[in-house]
């Protein structure tokens, strides 16, 4: 996936990175204004992608805010929802959802269970989505090209598809990566074995990401045995968190290199792990 020199990117994985790729960087004092958001990721930001492909997430998902399942794997809203709301934009429609969708202000390519590295398993075999990050990029590229072809037909298409210029001034958000770590644990890999493939995950993810404390995720704690001595004072599995920290250490080096590769980029790194 290639972004031009004027794209605005928020890269997130268990956190957010703000990357302003403008040819002449201007730090605005006023509120941010973006015509659209294009999101990529996993369940942390999925607003209906996996549900459109494999069926709605059952209650209690969506119940506390929407009053019914709404494509989100939580009982209310997600960070991406609050981000859109704060920018005065509607909640993102999932790219895979063809019913009642409106992409005027962007699209969401995230699906729950997605990974950075492609998984050689089906959703029912491993619980991880086959729609990995590279697939989401292909979807975005196809959406970008075809949406403009269709929009030129005029009429209703102009009211449900983004303008061409919106792609270069939109906000791009990424929230993905935790499943790359947990997938190894679910295959009975050791902490050292998971650490060994972290560099490959970082190499495949060419932008900026941030890993959260994987050892605090309930579904990890439930499915993977942890010795009593490996539980920290917060009730989390310390070996898994050590891998997340190892991942983040490599990530910081990636960010440093990106700042050299993208001299016109303003990168805001938000640490959600801490």
C-alpha positions in Angstrom: 0.0 0.0 0.0 1.4 3.4 -1.0 0.4 6.7 0.5 1.3 9.9 -1.4 3.2 12.8 0.2 0.1 14.5 1.4 -1.7 11.7 3.3 -2.6 12.0 7.0 -2.0 8.7 8.8 -2.8 7.6 12.3 -1.1 4.3 12.8 -2.3 2.3 15.8 -1.8 -1.1 17.3 -3.0 -1.2 20.8 -2.4 2.5 20.7 -2.4 5.4 18.2 0.3 7.1 16.2 -0.4 10.3 14.4 1.5 10.7 11.2 1.1 13.9 9.2 2.6 13.3 5.7 2.4 16.8 4.2 4.7 18.2 1.6 5.0 21.3 3.8 4.4 20.5 7.4 2.2 23.0 9.2 1.3 22.5 12.8 -2.3 23.9 13.1 -3.4 25.4 16.3 -7.0 24.9 15.6 -9.0 21.7 15.6 -8.1 18.9 13.2 -10.4 18.7 10.2 -10.4 15.6 8.0 -13.0 14.8 5.3 -12.7 11.0 5.8 -11.1 8.2 7.9 -9.8 5.0 6.5 -9.1 2.4 9.2 -7.3 -0.9 9.1 -7.0 -3.4 12.0 -8.5 -6.1 14.1 -11.3 -6.4 16.8 -10.0 -3.2 18.5 -11.4 -1.2 15.6 -13.7 -3.6 13.6 -17.1 -1.9 13.1 -18.7 -4.7 11.2 -16.2 -6.3 8.9 -16.0 -9.8 10.4 -19.8 -9.7 11.1 -20.5 -9.0 7.5 -18.4 -12.0 6.4 -19.2 -14.5 9.1 -22.3 -13.4 10.9 -23.1 -10.8 13.6 -21.3 -10.9 16.9 -24.0 -12.0 19.4 -25.2 -10.2 22.5 -23.9 -8.7 24.8 -21.9 -7.2 22.0 -23.3 -3.7 21.2 -26.0 -3.8 23.9 -24.9 -1.0 26.2 -24.9 1.7 23.5 -26.5 0.5 20.3 -29.0 -1.7 22.0 -28.3 -4.5 19.6 -25.2 -6.2 18.0 -23.6 -3.6 15.8 -20.6 -5.4 14.3 -18.3 -4.5 17.2 -16.7 -7.0 19.5 -17.5 -5.0 22.7 -20.7 -4.0 24.4 -20.4 -0.4 23.4 -18.3 1.8 21.1 -14.6 1.6 20.1 -11.8 4.1 20.1 -12.3 4.5 16.3 -15.9 5.5 17.0 -14.9 8.2 19.5 -12.2 9.4 17.1 -14.7 9.8 14.3 -17.2 11.5 16.7 -14.6 13.9 17.9 -13.8 14.9 14.3 -17.5 15.5 13.6 -17.6 12.5 11.3 -20.2 9.6 11.3 -19.2 6.2 12.5 -17.3 4.2 9.9 -19.1 1.7 7.7 -17.3 -1.6 7.2 -16.0 -2.1 3.7 -17.3 -5.7 3.6 -20.8 -4.6 4.7 -23.0 -3.9 1.7 -26.3 -3.1 3.5 -27.1 0.5 4.2 -23.5 1.6 4.0 -22.2 5.1 3.2 -18.5 5.6 2.4 -18.7 9.4 1.9 -16.5 10.0 5.0 -14.3 6.9 4.7 -14.4 3.1 5.2 -13.3 0.5 7.7 -11.2 -2.4 6.5 -10.6 -3.9 9.9 -11.9 -7.4 10.8 -11.8 -9.0 14.3 -9.0 -11.6 14.6 -6.8 -10.0 11.8 -3.0 -10.2 12.0 -0.2 -8.4 10.3 1.3 -11.7 9.0 -1.0 -13.8 6.8 -2.4 -16.8 8.7 -2.3 -20.2 6.9 -5.5 -21.3 8.7 -9.2 -20.7 8.4 -11.2 -18.6 11.0 -12.8 -21.8 12.3 -9.5 -23.6 12.7 -7.6 -21.0 14.6 -10.0 -18.2 15.5 -7.9 -15.7 13.5 -9.3 -13.8 10.5 -8.0 -14.7 7.0 -8.3 -11.0 6.2 -4.8 -10.1 7.3 -3.3 -6.6 6.9 -2.0 -7.2 3.3 -5.6 -8.3 2.3 -7.0 -5.1 3.8 -4.5 -3.1 1.8 -5.7 -4.8 -1.4 -9.3 -4.0 -0.4 -8.4 -0.4 0.1 -6.6 -0.2 -3.3 -9.6 -1.7 -5.0 -12.0 0.6 -3.1 -9.9 3.7 -4.1 -9.9 2.9 -7.8 -13.4 1.5 -8.2 -15.1 4.1 -6.0 -14.0 6.9 -8.3 -15.1 5.0 -11.4 -18.5 4.5 -9.9 -18.8 8.0 -8.5 -18.4 9.5 -11.9 -21.7 8.0 -12.8 -23.2 10.8 -10.7 -26.6 10.7 -8.9 -26.8 8.7 -5.7 -23.2 7.5 -6.0 -21.9 11.1 -5.3 -23.7 10.9 -2.0 -22.3 7.6 -0.8 -18.7 7.6 -2.1 -15.7 9.8 -1.2 -14.3 12.4 -3.5 -10.9 11.7 -5.1 -9.3 14.6 -3.2 -10.5 13.2 0.1 -8.1 10.3 -0.1 -5.0 12.6 0.0 -6.3 14.6 3.0 -8.0 11.8 4.9 -7.0 10.3 8.3 -5.5 6.8 8.0 -5.7 4.7 11.2 -4.1 1.3 11.9 -4.9 -0.8 15.0 -3.5 -4.3 14.6 -0.8 -6.6 15.9 -1.8 -8.3 19.1 -3.1 -11.3 17.3 0.4 -11.9 15.8 1.7 -12.4 19.3 -1.2 -14.5 20.7 -1.4 -16.7 17.6 2.0 -18.1 18.6 0.9 -18.9 22.1 -2.2 -20.6 20.8 0.1 -22.9 18.8 1.9 -23.8 22.0 5.0 -21.7 21.2 7.3 -20.6 24.0 7.9 -17.0 24.8 11.3 -17.3 23.1 9.8 -18.8 20.0 7.3 -15.9 19.8 10.1 -13.4 20.3 12.0 -15.0 17.4 9.4 -14.1 14.8 8.7 -10.5 16.1 11.3 -9.0 13.7 9.4 -10.6 10.8 6.1 -9.1 12.0 7.8 -5.7 12.2 9.3 -6.1 8.8 6.0 -6.9 7.3 4.4 -3.9 8.9 6.0 -1.0 7.1 4.4 1.8 9.2 4.2 2.4 12.9 2.5 0.2 15.5 2.3 -0.1 19.3 1.7 -3.3 21.3 -0.4 -3.4 24.4 0.2 -5.7 27.4 -0.8 -9.0 25.7 -0.5 -10.7 29.1 -3.4 -8.8 30.4 -5.9 -9.9 27.7 -8.6 -12.0 29.2 -8.9 -14.4 26.3 -5.1 -15.1 26.5 -5.2 -15.6 30.3 -8.2 -18.0 29.9 -6.7 -20.2 27.1 -3.0 -20.4 27.9 -1.9 -21.9 31.2 0.3 -19.6 33.4 2.1 -20.6 36.6 1.2 -18.7 39.8 4.7 -17.2 40.0 4.3 -15.7 36.5 1.3 -13.5 37.5 2.4 -9.9 38.3 0.8 -7.5 40.8 -1.7 -6.4 38.2 -3.0 -10.0 37.7 -1.3 -10.2 34.2 0.9 -12.9 32.8 4.4 -11.4 32.9 6.1 -13.7 30.3 3.6 -12.6 27.6 4.0 -8.9 28.6 7.8 -9.3 28.2 7.3 -10.3 24.6 5.0 -7.3 24.0 7.7 -5.0 25.5 10.3 -6.8 23.2 8.0 -6.1 20.3 7.7 -2.4 21.3 11.5 -2.1 21.6 11.8 -3.2 18.0 8.9 -0.9 17.1 10.7 2.2 18.4 13.7 1.4 16.2 11.2 1.1 13.3 9.7 4.5 14.1 13.2 6.1 14.3 13.9 4.8 10.8 10.6 5.9 9.5 11.3 9.5 10.7 14.4 9.4 8.5 12.6 7.8 5.6 9.7 10.2 5.8 11.3 13.6 6.5 8.0 15.4 6.0 6.1 13.2 8.4 5.1 14.4 11.9 4.7 11.2 14.0 2.9 11.3 17.3 3.6 8.2 19.4 1.0 7.4 22.1 2.0 4.7 24.6 -1.0 2.7 25.6 1.0 -0.1 27.1 2.1 2.0 30.0 
